[in-house]
Amino acid sequence: MLTMGMTGRMVTNYVGDGTLKKYGVRFTSQVWPGDTLTSVATVTELREEDGESLVDLEIVTTNQDGVAVITGSATAKIAS
């Protein structure tokens, strides 16, 4: 769960606090003490919904060996 929280923090650092509307991940591999993790968010879509500007993100967190330990997605409100 700590890995999910750290990945979520990367997302909110990118989109800003209070803008995250949806966040979901899947744990795909074990994380061990001493692992070095890298999280990447890729914009997959910019869209309008109910008068709000939204960004959809694909999220991947990998360990030092390049193995994905978390995959997921997020949606956040952005300034238009």
ZADO-1210 file (C-alpha; in nm, 4 decimals, padded with zeros to 6 digits):
<atoms>
<atom x="00.0000" y="00.0000" z="00.0000" code="MET" pos="1"/>
<atom x="00.2923" y="00.2344" z="00.0603" code="LEU" pos="2"/>
<atom x="00.3911" y="00.1921" z="-00.3045" code="THR" pos="3"/>
<atom x="00.0391" y="00.2950" z="-00.4106" code="MET" pos="4"/>
<atom x="00.0582" y="00.6012" z="-00.1856" code="GLY" pos="5"/>
<atom x="00.3982" y="00.7038" z="-00.3190" code="MET" pos="6"/>
<atom x="00.2775" y="00.6598" z="-00.6776" code="THR" pos="7"/>
<atom x="-00.0341" y="00.8638" z="-00.5957" code="GLY" pos="8"/>
<atom x="00.1858" y="01.1383" z="-00.4547" code="ARG" pos="9"/>
<atom x="00.3731" y="01.1540" z="-00.7852" code="MET" pos="10"/>
<atom x="00.0391" y="01.2016" z="-00.9625" code="VAL" pos="11"/>
<atom x="-00.0778" y="01.4809" z="-00.7293" code="THR" pos="12"/>
<atom x="00.2621" y="01.6507" z="-00.7584" code="ASN" pos="13"/>
<atom x="00.2001" y="01.6527" z="-01.1345" code="TYR" pos="14"/>
<atom x="-00.1670" y="01.7581" z="-01.1480" code="VAL" pos="15"/>
<atom x="-00.1952" y="01.9475" z="-00.8181" code="GLY" pos="16"/>
<atom x="-00.3635" y="01.8785" z="-00.4862" code="ASP" pos="17"/>
<atom x="-00.7410" y="01.8580" z="-00.4890" code="GLY" pos="18"/>
<atom x="-00.7738" y="01.7939" z="-00.8627" code="THR" pos="19"/>
<atom x="-00.7621" y="01.4130" z="-00.8700" code="LEU" pos="20"/>
<atom x="-01.1027" y="01.2694" z="-00.9608" code="LYS" pos="21"/>
<atom x="-01.0134" y="00.9026" z="-01.0168" code="LYS" pos="22"/>
<atom x="-00.7118" y="00.6899" z="-00.9232" code="TYR" pos="23"/>
<atom x="-00.6736" y="00.3155" z="-00.9522" code="GLY" pos="24"/>
<atom x="-00.3782" y="00.0796" z="-00.9612" code="VAL" pos="25"/>
<atom x="-00.2927" y="-00.2876" z="-00.9842" code="ARG" pos="26"/>
<atom x="-00.0008" y="-00.4371" z="-00.7928" code="PHE" pos="27"/>
<atom x="00.1901" y="-00.6378" z="-01.0539" code="THR" pos="28"/>
<atom x="00.5061" y="-00.7432" z="-00.8678" code="SER" pos="29"/>
<atom x="00.6529" y="-00.7560" z="-00.5170" code="GLN" pos="30"/>
<atom x="00.8410" y="-00.4547" z="-00.3779" code="VAL" pos="31"/>
<atom x="01.1286" y="-00.5334" z="-00.1426" code="TRP" pos="32"/>
<atom x="01.3115" y="-00.3159" z="00.1140" code="PRO" pos="33"/>
<atom x="01.5936" y="-00.1365" z="-00.0640" code="GLY" pos="34"/>
<atom x="01.4219" y="-00.1297" z="-00.4048" code="ASP" pos="35"/>
<atom x="01.4541" y="00.1920" z="-00.6028" code="THR" pos="36"/>
<atom x="01.1223" y="00.2880" z="-00.7604" code="LEU" pos="37"/>
<atom x="01.0505" y="00.5167" z="-01.0546" code="THR" pos="38"/>
<atom x="00.6991" y="00.6366" z="-01.1393" code="SER" pos="39"/>
<atom x="00.5914" y="00.7714" z="-01.4782" code="VAL" pos="40"/>
<atom x="00.2582" y="00.9257" z="-01.5759" code="ALA" pos="41"/>
<atom x="00.1739" y="00.9504" z="-01.9458" code="THR" pos="42"/>
<atom x="-00.1073" y="01.1715" z="-02.0742" code="VAL" pos="43"/>
<atom x="-00.3440" y="00.9512" z="-02.2741" code="THR" pos="44"/>
<atom x="-00.6266" y="01.1975" z="-02.3336" code="GLU" pos="45"/>
<atom x="-00.7376" y="01.5564" z="-02.2781" code="LEU" pos="46"/>
<atom x="-01.1166" y="01.5902" z="-02.2762" code="ARG" pos="47"/>
<atom x="-01.4212" y="01.7877" z="-02.1648" code="GLU" pos="48"/>
<atom x="-01.6911" y="01.6315" z="-01.9480" code="GLU" pos="49"/>
<atom x="-01.9796" y="01.8103" z="-01.7753" code="ASP" pos="50"/>
<atom x="-01.8121" y="02.1453" z="-01.8388" code="GLY" pos="51"/>
<atom x="-01.4800" y="02.0385" z="-01.6824" code="GLU" pos="52"/>
<atom x="-01.1444" y="02.0000" z="-01.8559" code="SER" pos="53"/>
<atom x="-00.9962" y="01.6606" z="-01.7686" code="LEU" pos="54"/>
<atom x="-00.6693" y="01.4789" z="-01.8283" code="VAL" pos="55"/>
<atom x="-00.6458" y="01.0987" z="-01.8333" code="ASP" pos="56"/>
<atom x="-00.3141" y="00.9447" z="-01.7303" code="LEU" pos="57"/>
<atom x="-00.1565" y="00.6021" z="-01.7614" code="GLU" pos="58"/>
<atom x="00.0661" y="00.5253" z="-01.4614" code="ILE" pos="59"/>
<atom x="00.3557" y="00.2804" z="-01.4298" code="VAL" pos="60"/>
<atom x="00.5933" y="00.2372" z="-01.1360" code="THR" pos="61"/>
<atom x="00.9010" y="00.0234" z="-01.1990" code="THR" pos="62"/>
<atom x="01.1819" y="-00.1057" z="-00.9796" code="ASN" pos="63"/>
<atom x="01.5547" y="-00.0730" z="-01.0419" code="GLN" pos="64"/>
<atom x="01.5431" y="-00.3758" z="-01.2757" code="ASP" pos="65"/>
<atom x="01.2746" y="-00.2168" z="-01.4962" code="GLY" pos="66"/>
<atom x="01.0051" y="-00.4536" z="-01.3667" code="VAL" pos="67"/>
<atom x="00.6606" y="-00.2913" z="-01.3367" code="ALA" pos="68"/>
<atom x="00.5441" y="-00.3141" z="-00.9750" code="VAL" pos="69"/>
<atom x="00.2327" y="-00.0976" z="-01.0229" code="ILE" pos="70"/>
<atom x="00.0242" y="-00.0149" z="-01.3292" code="THR" pos="71"/>
<atom x="-00.2826" y="00.2028" z="-01.3269" code="GLY" pos="72"/>
<atom x="-00.4674" y="00.5098" z="-01.4397" code="SER" pos="73"/>
<atom x="-00.5849" y="00.8438" z="-01.3100" code="ALA" pos="74"/>
<atom x="-00.8141" y="01.1262" z="-01.4138" code="THR" pos="75"/>
<atom x="-00.7705" y="01.4829" z="-01.2921" code="ALA" pos="76"/>
<atom x="-00.9406" y="01.8171" z="-01.3429" code="LYS" pos="77"/>
<atom x="-00.7191" y="02.0736" z="-01.5135" code="ILE" pos="78"/>
<atom x="-00.7465" y="02.4420" z="-01.5933" code="ALA" pos="79"/>
<atom x="-00.8951" y="02.4968" z="-01.9382" code="SER" pos="80"/>
</atoms>
